[in-house]
């Protein structure tokens, strides 16, 4: 049996796994993102796959398939407001100030961003924070709204980055995930070596959505994928620098003096990846404690 055959034995591609789990492809992708479906690395750096035993585990659940579908059900602002028994305007204010984070989005026919939320998370939020559902919003929240704060895109990016970092198989892949949130000129300021930049670009994660044909729609989506707040940009610059230190200690980026000689991508030693992720998460928590801003903290399954 070849290495590739060994790596793919007893696993299936995402499309086949979605069929076996009776999920639409978008539902399946969200299930992976939320940690409901565990994936394993593909062969030779290929796309991640799903183990047969993972499919069997999920199918054996007493509430399959309705329970799994419900855990990945998403709602827009109107649906979320109905679940929380509040107005759409109030829910939007709570989302803008980071009290609940979107999990995905789409563009409507007017190229406006429509944010989607996990239905279960909305219900959980309403149960935990009844004081935010009635009466006047707290003064700090009103002040942030008056200042024009809207962290929905930022929280969505942080959530997606958390997924990418959990799936990263080595520090270079983790660094590429962080770099994907920064504009090329910003990456160049952090990464002086052109070969390292080229390697990060090669490892850049695939976008979560297909690129639309409309140039205007592409521009909207591209802007959503990049950090735009100075504080957010600074955070990712620092995170990228930390990730690069760890990546360089593992191995250098490939050089053109050895054409076709790509070094193997080793797996992280136990605890290795946790070191970087722990530092990033602890730093985020300290920063939130100092600033009191409503950016969503890291939780299992999301940042």
Buried (B, 14 or more C-beta within 10 A) or exposed (E): EEEEEEBBEEBBBBEEBBEBBBBEEBBBBBBBBBEBBBBEBBBEEEEBBBBBEBBEEBEEEEEBBEEBBEBBBBBBBEBBBBBBEBEBEBBBBBBBBBBBBBBBBEBEEEEEBEBBBBBBBBEEBBEEEEEBBEEEBEEEBEEBBEEEBBBBBBBBBBBBBBBBBBBBBBBBBBBBBBBBBBEEEBBEEBBEBEBBBBBBEEBEBEEBBEEBEEEEEEEBBEEBBBBEBEEBBEBBBBBBEBBBEBBBEBBBBBEEEEEEEEEEBEEBEEEBBEBBBEBBBEBBEEEBEEEEBBBBBBEEBBB
